[in-house]
């Protein structure tokens, strides 16, 4: 019970709502390090977790034609200052199904923690997955997080994926998502990260538009201050007629921080179209002056502008 209460407190720090785990109509999975503290299924949703020496393996399946009414809550965390957690996840949405997954990864006391996520996601015909992942890594920066996802979207399927790490420190983040989109499929990848101190951020997101009229958006918003460094790579490949893709990357740099943006677009079919835009710069001085004229200190004004960018 003490372990469960501790992970719930950490879950709340990451932006989760612990009370949502108490309702019988809400599916969930709660993991601390390599221990499954709880999991709950609802009609149409199958959750199959298994403990391993380094973490857990889990399969989440949504049955054909089922629309899961309430968001399914996932909590992964490490409470001690040191530790390793490896999550091997398989997510399957059968044809014409829908689910919204709210994942909160929390490491509030991390001094020497490593979190590895390897996910394989298959979205069936006409199915829709909304996946919102929010992280909290504590205040020391003593953590390394390595999320990897390989995603396949079948004909008419849709993915909306967001990754957010805007509170506390980042530590080291190495994110790599690879999406293949079939006919009439849609993929949206949205990433928001705020690096401070000596944080290191590397983001690679790739979308292959393999089916006719497939569409994708890769959108990233990264802020680095102090001595933090970021590198953001967005790739989109238009491989089929009617394919449409866009890469949108904005990075803000303050102090001695460094940022690098690498958009990569490729088209091999003459009826496909892929575009990109990337911008790196400092906070607009006029915005700061306007906020400071209204009574904010400079640090408060900078924080307000950054929150607006990451919203």
BARONU-70650 format. One record per atom (N, C-alpha, C): x, y, z. Coordinates in steps of 0.2 Angstrom, whole numbers, plus 5000, padded with zeros to 4 digits. Each point is the difference from the previous one (the first is absolute). Layout:
! residues N
XYZ;...
This chain:
! residues 311
500449945000;499650065000;500450065000;500650005004;500450065000;500350014993;500249954996;500350014994;499550034995;499449975001;499450034995;499950075002;500050025006;499850075002;500650044997;500649985001;500650044997;500050014993;499849954996;499950014993;499450044998;499550005004;499550054998;500150075002;500450015005;500350075001;500450024994;500549964998;500450024994;499650004994;499549964999;499550014994;499750075000;499850025006;499750075000;500550054998;500650005002;500650044998;500050014993;499949944996;500150004993;499350024997;499650035003;499350024998;499549964999;500049935003;499549965000;499550015006;499449974999;499550015005;499949935004;500349995006;499949945003;499349975001;499550055001;499349975001;499849974994;500250014994;499849974994;500149925000;500549985004;500249935001;499549965004;499650045003;499549965005;499349984997;499950034994;499349984997;500049944996;499549965001;500049934997;499950014992;499850054998;499950014993;500650034996;500650015004;500650024997;500549955000;500349984994;500549964999;500750035002;500549965003;500650035003;500549945000;500650035001;500649965001;500550045004;500249985006;500550035004;500649965002;500650034998;500649965001;500550045003;500349975005;500650045004;500649954999;500550034996;500649964998;499849944996;500149945003;499849944997;499449965004;499650045003;499549975004;499350034997;499649954999;499350024998;499650015006;499850065001;499750025007;499249994999;499850014994;499349994998;499850014993;499549964998;499850014993;499249995000;499750034995;499249995000;499850004992;499649964999;499749994993;499350035000;499750024994;499350024999;499849964994;499450004999;499749964994;500350034994;500349954996;500350024993;500750015001;500350005006;500750025001;500349945004;500649984997;500449945003;500650035002;500249995006;500750025003;500349945002;500649984997;500449945002;500750025002;500150025007;500750025002;500449945003;500650005000;500549955002;500650035003;500249985006;500650035003;500649964997;500550044999;500749984998;500550025005;500649984999;500650015005;500150084999;500050034994;500150074999;499550045000;499349985000;499550044999;499349964999;499750024995;499449964998;499949994993;499649954998;499749994993;499350015000;499750034996;499250015000;499750014993;499549974999;499650004994;499350035002;499850064996;499450035001;499649994993;499449975000;499749994994;499350035001;499750034995;499350024999;499749964995;499449975002;499749954995;499750044995;499849964994;499750034994;499450035002;499950064997;499450045000;499850035007;500549995005;499950035007;500250075000;499650055003;500250065001;500150015008;500650005003;500150015007;499850075002;499550005004;499750075002;500450045004;500349985005;500550045005;500749994998;500450055001;500749994999;500349945004;500549974998;500349945003;500750035003;500150005007;500550035003;500649955001;500650024998;500649965001;500550045004;500349975005;500550035004;500649965001;500650034998;500649965000;500550055004;500349975005;500550045004;500549965004;500550045002;500549975005;500050055006;499949985006;500050045006;500750015003;500449955000;500750015003;500450054996;500550025003;500550044997;500449974994;500149935000;500349974995;499649944998;500149984994;499649944997;500050004993;499749944997;499949994993;499349984999;499750024995;499349984998;500049994992;499849944998;500049994993;499249984999;499750044996;499349984998;500049984993;499849944999;499949974993;499249994999;499850054995;499350015000;499749984992;499549965000;499649994994;499350025000;499950054996;499350035000;499749984993;499449975000;499649984994;499350025001;499850044994;499350025000;499749964994;499649965001;499749974994;499550044996;499849984995;499650044995;499450045003;500050074998;499450045002;500050015008;500549995004;500050015007;500350075002;499950025006;500350065002;500150005008;500650035001;500250015007;500450065001;500050035006;500450065002;500549975006;500650004999;500549985005;500350065003;500050015007;500350055003;500649975004;500650014998;500649975003;500450055004;500149995006;500450045004;500649965003;500650034998;500649975002;500450045005;500149985006;500250045006;500649975003;500550055002;500649985003;500250065004;499650015006;500150065004;500750015003;500349945002;500650005004;500649984996;500050004994;500549974996;500750045001;500549965001;500750025001;500449964994;499849935000;500349964995;499549954998;499650024995;499449964998;500049994993;499949954997;499949984993;499449974998;499650034996;499349984997;500149994993;499849944998;500049984993;499349974998;499750034995;499449984997;500149984993;499749944999;500049974993;499349984998;499750044996;499349994998;499949984993;499649954999;499749984993;499350015000;499850044996;499350034999;499749984993;499449965000;499749994994;499350025001;499850054995;499350035000;499749974994;499449975001;499649964995;499750054995;499649974995;499650044995;499550045004;500050064999;499550055002;500050015008;500549975003;500150015007;500450075002;499950025006;500350065002;500350005007;500650015001;500450005006;500250075002;499850035006;500250065002;500549985006;500650025000;500549985005;500350075002;499950015007;500350065003;500549985005;500650024999;500649985005;500350065003;499950005007;500350055004;500649985005;500550035000;500649985004;500150055006;500349975005;500250055006;500749965002;500550035000;500749975001;500350035007;499650045004;500350035006;500550064998;500450025005;500350064999;500849995000;500349945000;500750005000;500349994993;499649974995;500349994994;500349934999;500049965006;500349945000;499749944997;499750014994;499649944997;500250004992;499949944997;500149994993;499349964998;499750034995;499449984998;500049984992;499949944998;500149984993;499349974998;499550044997;499449974997;500149984993;499849944998;500049984993;499349984998;499850014994;499349984998;500049994993;499849944998;499949984993;499249994999;499750044995;499350015000;499849994993;499549964999;499749984993;499250025000;499850044996;499350024999;499749974994;499549965000;499749974995;499550054996;499749984995;499650044996;499550035004;499950074999;499550045004;500150015007;500649975003;500150015007;500350075002;500050015006;500350075002;500449995007;500550045001;500450015006;500150075001;499850025007;500250065002;500449995006;500750025000;500549985005;500350075003;500050005006;500350065003;500549985006;500650035000;500549995005;500250075003;499950005007;500150065003;500549995006;500550055001;500550005005;500150075001;499650035004;500150085001;500150025007;500049955005;500150025007;500649965003;500350045004;500649975003;500649994995;500549965001;500549994996;499949944995;500450004994;499949954995;500549955001;500650025002;500649955001;500249984993;500049944997;500249984994;499349974997;499850024994;499549984996;500249984993;499849944998;500249974993;499349974998;499650044996;499449984998;500049984992;499749944999;500149984993;499349964998;499650044996;499449974997;500049994993;499749954998;500049984992;499349984999;499750034995;499349994998;499949984993;499649954999;499849994993;499350004999;499850044995;499350024999;499749974994;499549965000;499649974995;499550054996;499749974996;499550044996;499550035004;499950074999;499550045003;500250015008;500549985002;500250005007;500350075002;500050015006;500250075003;500449995006;500650035000;500550005006;500150075002;499950015007;500250075002;500549985006;500650035000;500549995005;500250075003;499850015006;500250075003;500449995006;500650045001;500549995005;500150075003;500050005007;500150065003;500549995006;500650035000;500649985005;500350075002;500150005006;500350065003;500749985004;500650024997;500649985003;500350055004;500349995006;500450045004;500649985002;500450045004;500749975002;500449974995;500249945001;500449974995;499649944996;499450015000;499549954997;500349994992;499949934998;500149994993;499449974997;499850024994;499449984997;500149984993;499849944998;500049984993;499449974998;499750034995;499349984998;500149984992;499849944998;499949984993;499349974999;499750034996;499349984998;499949994992;499849944998;500049984993;499349984998;499850034994;499349974998;500149984992;499849944999;500049984993;499349994998;499850044995;499350004997;500049954994;499849945002;500149954995;499349984996;499550035003;499349994996;499750064997;499649984995;499750064997;499650045004;500150075000;499750055004;500250005007;500549975002;500350005007;500250075002;499950015006;500250075003;500450005006;500450055001;500350005007;500350075001;500050015007;500350065003;500549995005;500650025000;500550005005;500150075002;499850015007;500150065003;500450005006;500550045001;500450005006;500150075002;500050015007;500150065003;500549995006;500650024999;500549995005;500350075002;500150005007;500450065003;500649975004;500550044999;500649985004;500350065002;500250005007;500350065003;500649975004;500450055003;500649995004;500549974995;500249935002;500549974995;499749944997;499349995000;499749954997;500150004992;499949944997;500149994993;499549954997;499850024994;499449964997;500249994993;499849944997;500049994993;499449964998;499650034995;499449984998;500049984993;499849944998;500049984993;499349984998;499750034995;499449984998;500049984993;499849934998;500049984994;499349984997;499950014994;499449984997;500149984993;499749944998;500149974993;499349994997;500050044994;499449994996;500049954995;499849945001;500149944996;499449984996;499450045000;499449974996;499650064998;499649994995;499650064997;499550035005;500050065000;499650045005;500250005007;500649985001;500350005007;500250085001;499950025007;500150065002;500350005007;500650045000;500350005007;500350065001;500150025007;500350065002;500449995006;500650035000;500550005006;500050085002;499950015007;500050065003;500450005006;500650035000;500450005006;500250075002;499950025007;500250065002;500449995007;500650035000;500449995006;500250075003;499950015006;500250065003;500649995004;500550055000;500750005003;500150065005;500249985006;500250065005;500649985003;500450055003;500649995003;500549974996;500449945002;500549974996;499749944997;499449994999;499749944998;500250004992;499949934997;500149994993;499449964998;499850024993;499549964997;500149994993;499849944998;500149984993;499349974997;499850024994;499449984997;500249974993;499849944999;500149974993;499449974997;499650044996;499449974997;500249964993;499849954999;500149964994;499449984997;499950014994;499449984996;500249974993;499649954998;500249974994;499349984997;500050004993;499449984996;500349964994;499649945000;500249964994;499449994995;499550035002;499449994995;499850084998;499950014994;499950064998;499350035002;499649965003;499350035002;500050015008;500649995003;500150015007;500350075002;499950035006;500250065001;500250005008;500650025001;500350015007;500350065001;499950045006;500250065001;500450005007;500450055001;500350015007;500150075001;500150025007;500250065002;500349995007;500650045001;500449995006;500250075002;500050015006;500250075003;500449995007;500550035000;500450005007;500250085001;499850025006;500250075002;499850015008;500250065001;499950025007;499350035001;499850015006;499350025002;500050084998;499450014997;499950074997;500150055005;500450055000;500150055005;499450045001;499750014994;499350055001;499549965005;500049944999;499549965005;500350015007;500649995001;500350015007;499850075002;500250054996;499950075002;499350015002;499549974996;499350025001;499849975007;500249935001;499849975007;500450045006;500650024999;500350035005;499750075002;499850034994;499650075001;499449995004;499749945000;499449985004;500249985007;500650005002;500249995007;500449935002;500149964994;500449945001;500750015001;500349965004;500850005000;500249974993;500650014998;500349974994;499949925000;500249975005;500049935001;499249974999;499650045003;499349985000;499750014993;500250064996;499850014994;500349954995;500649975001;500349954996;499649945001;499849985006;499649945001;499350004997;499750065000;499450014997;500049994993;500550024996;500049994993;500249934999;500449975003;500249934999;499349955001;499750025005;499349965002;499650014994;499950064997;499650014994;500249964994;500749994999;500349974994;499849925001;500149985006;499949925002;499349985001;499550055000;499349995001;499749964995;
